[in-house]
Amino acid sequence: MGGSKKFHSLDEKIDFFYLHEGMEINIYINYLKTISRYRRIIDKVRPDYIIDIGVNLFLETLPATLFKPIKRISWEHFNANVYHNYLINYLSKFLAVKLSDRLIVLTDDDKSIYIDRFNAKRIDTITCPVLIDEDNIQYNNTTNYALAVGRLVPQKGFDLLLKSWKEVSEKAPNWKLRIVGDGICKDELQQLAKDLEILDSIEFISANNNIQYYFKNSSIFIMSSRFEGFGLVLIEAKWFGLPIVSFNCNFGPSSIIRDQIDGILVEPENIRELSEAVIDLMNDPIKRNTFSERAILDSKRFSPTEFYDRWIHLLK
């Protein structure tokens, strides 16, 4: 790990090592130092496998494991079409396909792209599980809260959500929108809400460890992303029985939401269609209850059991 921040607590059986303890650095600028430290950790731990969370890390794992009897697994969590830095992203994808022992992606759409674009052979789809230790969840259909969760960055499309909420708030003034998350766009989004004169119906809440409270106390979940790698937050919303309205962006929402069965998929970046779908659910508590019941049942396909079984099978 590059820095020294852990958002979640870890099991005491897990040993934690830092490549650059106490600091956040650019591993590409400090590339040779990073590889050297990486190799020293490998020599100390002597792992059978190295699993990269993101194929970009293969650019460090490959030289760090040269001439070592270690199997390399690249576990991609991003959309296959996303290239923040074309050279680095393309090179890491190409090398991971050709030289890793296995490439794992989150959706079949991503798998198809890797096969078509890179002729990937050793590739599997393993979706993320929902890891919420709570049973007998009851959907709360009595609140007038809609919920959105995610990093406040352009990818997540919260600017589109706020513009859509302008129309929602005019037709459903008794409803409020909670946005849980932090990011570089927070000040910009708060100013946009002010400019749209909807700030009174919006709650901006910093990311925290009590996210379950907001799932339990909301009646609708909204996702406005421009693109996704998968959309784990959608699975979490389904687990709590929340009816979902989401842009049908690439990739993830159509693999998780069953349109007009347990949620509503709308045209990507279509602000008007998003607001109409949200208002439709607000005005129809019977539909919300029906969607909720179906969502809870369907969420079981994302239980940890299958996820664990797939990974154990792969590692064996």
C-alpha positions in Angstrom: 0.0 0.0 0.0 1.3 3.5 -0.9 0.2 5.6 2.1 -0.9 4.9 5.7 -4.6 5.5 5.8 -7.1 2.6 6.5 -10.7 3.6 6.2 -12.0 0.1 7.3 -10.8 -2.0 10.2 -9.0 -5.2 9.2 -8.9 -8.7 10.7 -6.0 -9.1 13.1 -4.8 -12.0 11.0 -4.0 -9.6 8.1 -0.5 -8.3 8.0 -0.3 -4.8 6.7 2.7 -3.3 4.9 3.4 0.1 3.5 5.4 0.8 0.4 5.9 4.4 1.5 4.8 4.7 5.2 3.4 7.9 6.5 3.1 9.6 3.1 1.0 9.7 -0.1 3.3 9.8 -3.1 3.0 9.4 -6.9 4.3 5.8 -7.4 5.1 6.6 -11.1 7.4 9.6 -10.2 9.0 7.4 -7.5 8.8 4.3 -9.7 12.2 2.7 -9.1 12.1 3.3 -5.3 8.6 1.8 -5.3 9.7 -1.4 -7.2 12.7 -1.8 -4.8 10.6 -1.6 -1.7 7.9 -3.8 -3.3 10.6 -6.5 -3.9 11.8 -6.3 -0.4 8.3 -6.9 1.0 7.9 -9.8 -1.4 11.1 -11.4 -0.2 10.0 -11.0 3.4 6.4 -12.3 2.9 7.2 -14.9 0.2 3.6 -15.0 -1.1 2.1 -17.6 -3.4 -0.1 -15.1 -5.2 -0.1 -11.3 -5.7 -3.6 -9.8 -6.4 -3.6 -6.3 -7.8 -6.7 -4.3 -7.1 -6.7 -2.5 -10.4 -4.7 -3.5 -13.5 -2.6 -0.3 -13.4 -0.8 -1.8 -10.4 0.5 -4.5 -12.8 3.1 -2.0 -14.0 4.6 -2.3 -10.5 3.8 -6.0 -9.8 5.4 -7.3 -13.1 9.0 -6.0 -12.5 8.7 -6.6 -8.7 8.0 -10.3 -9.3 10.4 -11.0 -12.2 12.2 -14.3 -11.7 10.1 -15.1 -8.6 7.7 -18.2 -8.4 4.6 -16.1 -7.7 1.3 -16.2 -9.5 -0.1 -12.8 -10.5 -3.8 -12.0 -10.5 -5.1 -8.7 -11.8 -8.4 -7.8 -10.3 -9.8 -4.9 -12.3 -12.3 -2.6 -10.6 -12.6 0.0 -13.3 -14.6 0.3 -16.5 -12.6 -1.2 -19.4 -13.3 1.9 -21.5 -11.8 4.3 -18.9 -8.4 5.7 -19.8 -7.4 8.5 -17.5 -3.9 8.4 -18.8 -4.0 6.6 -22.2 -0.5 5.4 -22.3 -0.4 4.0 -18.7 -3.9 2.6 -18.9 -3.5 0.9 -22.2 0.0 -0.5 -21.4 -1.2 -1.9 -18.0 -4.3 -3.5 -19.6 -2.3 -5.0 -22.4 0.4 -6.4 -20.0 -2.1 -7.7 -17.5 -3.9 -9.6 -20.3 -0.8 -11.1 -21.7 1.3 -11.7 -18.6 -0.9 -12.1 -15.5 -2.0 -15.6 -14.6 -5.6 -14.5 -14.4 -7.5 -11.3 -15.1 -10.7 -10.8 -13.1 -13.3 -8.2 -14.1 -16.6 -7.2 -12.5 -19.0 -7.5 -15.4 -19.5 -9.6 -18.5 -19.5 -6.3 -20.6 -16.0 -5.6 -19.4 -15.0 -9.2 -20.1 -16.2 -8.9 -23.7 -14.2 -5.7 -24.2 -11.0 -7.3 -23.0 -11.6 -10.3 -25.3 -12.4 -8.1 -28.3 -9.7 -5.5 -27.8 -6.8 -7.5 -26.3 -7.8 -11.1 -27.2 -7.8 -12.0 -23.5 -7.8 -15.7 -22.8 -7.3 -16.1 -19.0 -10.2 -13.9 -17.9 -13.2 -14.4 -15.5 -16.0 -12.4 -14.2 -16.5 -12.3 -10.5 -18.9 -9.7 -9.2 -18.4 -7.9 -5.9 -20.4 -9.1 -2.9 -22.4 -7.1 -0.4 -20.7 -7.3 3.0 -23.3 -6.1 5.4 -23.7 -8.2 8.6 -27.3 -7.6 9.2 -30.3 -9.8 8.9 -34.1 -9.2 8.8 -33.8 -5.8 7.1 -37.1 -4.0 6.9 -37.6 -1.4 4.1 -38.7 2.0 5.5 -41.3 3.4 3.2 -42.4 6.1 5.6 -39.5 8.5 5.1 -39.4 11.3 2.5 -35.7 10.9 1.9 -34.0 10.0 -1.3 -30.4 8.9 -1.0 -27.3 9.1 -3.2 -23.9 7.9 -2.1 -20.5 8.2 -3.8 -17.3 10.2 -4.3 -18.0 13.8 -5.2 -16.2 13.7 -8.5 -17.3 14.3 -12.1 -17.6 10.6 -12.8 -20.5 10.3 -10.3 -22.6 12.9 -12.0 -23.9 14.6 -8.9 -24.2 17.8 -11.0 -26.7 16.0 -13.2 -28.5 14.8 -10.1 -28.9 18.3 -8.7 -30.2 19.6 -11.9 -32.7 16.8 -12.0 -33.6 17.4 -8.3 -34.6 21.0 -9.2 -37.7 19.6 -11.0 -38.2 16.9 -8.4 -38.2 19.5 -5.6 -40.8 21.6 -7.4 -43.2 18.7 -7.7 -42.5 17.0 -4.4 -41.5 19.8 -2.0 -41.9 17.6 1.0 -39.0 15.3 -0.1 -35.3 15.8 0.7 -32.2 14.4 -1.0 -29.3 13.2 1.1 -25.9 13.0 -0.7 -23.3 11.1 1.3 -19.7 11.4 0.2 -16.6 13.7 -0.1 -14.5 14.7 -3.0 -13.0 17.5 -5.1 -16.4 18.7 -6.4 -18.0 19.3 -3.0 -17.8 23.1 -2.9 -18.8 23.3 -6.6 -21.9 21.1 -6.0 -23.0 23.1 -2.9 -22.7 26.2 -5.0 -24.7 24.6 -7.8 -27.5 23.6 -5.3 -27.5 27.2 -4.1 -27.7 28.6 -7.7 -30.6 26.2 -8.4 -32.3 27.4 -5.3 -32.7 23.8 -3.9 -30.2 24.0 -1.1 -33.0 23.8 1.5 -34.0 20.3 0.2 -30.4 18.9 0.0 -28.3 17.5 2.8 -24.6 17.1 2.0 -23.1 14.5 4.4 -19.5 13.5 4.7 -18.4 9.9 4.1 -18.6 8.0 7.4 -18.8 4.5 8.9 -22.5 4.8 9.7 -23.7 4.6 6.1 -26.2 1.9 7.1 -28.2 4.5 9.0 -28.9 6.4 5.8 -29.8 3.2 3.8 -32.3 2.3 6.6 -33.9 5.7 6.7 -34.4 6.4 3.0 -37.3 5.4 0.7 -35.5 5.8 -2.7 -31.9 5.4 -3.9 -30.6 7.4 -6.9 -27.4 6.9 -8.9 -26.5 9.5 -11.5 -23.0 8.2 -12.6 -21.7 9.0 -16.1 -19.9 5.7 -16.0 -19.1 2.9 -13.5 -16.8 0.0 -12.9 -19.6 -1.9 -11.4 -21.7 0.0 -8.9 -21.3 -1.7 -5.5 -23.4 0.9 -3.9 -26.4 -0.3 -6.0 -26.0 -3.8 -4.5 -25.9 -2.3 -1.0 -29.1 -0.3 -1.7 -30.8 -3.5 -3.0 -29.7 -5.3 0.2 -31.6 -2.7 2.2 -34.6 -3.0 -0.1 -34.3 0.4 -1.6 -36.1 0.9 -5.0 -33.4 2.4 -7.3 -33.5 4.9 -10.1 -30.2 4.9 -12.0 -28.7 6.1 -15.3 -28.2 3.0 -17.4 -24.5 3.9 -17.8 -21.6 1.6 -18.7 -21.0 -0.6 -16.8 -22.9 -2.2 -13.9 -26.4 -0.8 -13.4 -28.0 -3.2 -16.0 -26.3 -6.1 -14.3 -27.7 -5.2 -10.9 -31.1 -3.5 -11.5 -33.9 -5.3 -13.2 -35.7 -2.5 -15.0 -39.3 -2.0 -13.8 -39.0 -5.0 -11.6 -36.9 -3.8 -8.6 -35.8 -0.4 -10.0 -35.8 2.0 -12.9 -33.1 2.4 -15.5 -33.1 5.6 -17.5 -31.1 6.9 -20.5 -27.6 8.0 -19.4 -27.3 11.7 -18.5 -31.0 12.3 -19.3 -31.8 14.7 -16.6 -35.5 15.0 -17.4 -36.0 11.2 -17.6 -34.2 10.8 -14.2 -36.5 13.3 -12.5 -39.6 11.8 -14.0 -38.6 8.3 -12.8 -37.9 9.6 -9.3 -41.2 11.5 -9.1 -43.0 8.4 -10.3 -41.7 6.4 -7.4 -42.4 9.2 -4.9 -46.0 9.2 -6.0 -46.5 5.4 -5.9 -45.8 3.9 -2.5 -47.3 0.6 -3.7 -44.7 0.3 -6.5 -42.0 1.2 -4.0 -43.0 -1.6 -1.7 -43.2 -4.1 -4.6 -39.8 -3.0 -5.9 -38.4 -3.3 -2.4 -39.6 -6.9 -1.8 -38.1 -7.9 -5.2 -34.9 -6.1 -4.5 -34.3 -7.8 -1.2 -34.9 -11.3 -2.8 -32.6 -10.5 -5.8 -29.8 -9.1 -3.6 -29.1 -12.7 -2.4 -27.3 -13.4 -5.6 -24.6 -11.0 -4.4 -24.2 -12.7 -1.1 -20.6 -13.4 0.0 -20.9 -17.2 -0.3 -20.6 -17.4 -4.1 -17.9 -14.7 -4.1 -15.8 -16.7 -1.7 -16.4 -20.0 -3.5 -15.3 -18.4 -6.8 -12.1 -17.0 -5.4 -11.2 -20.2 -3.4 -11.7 -22.2 -6.6 -9.5 -19.8 -8.5 -6.7 -19.8 -5.9 -6.8 -23.6 -5.7 
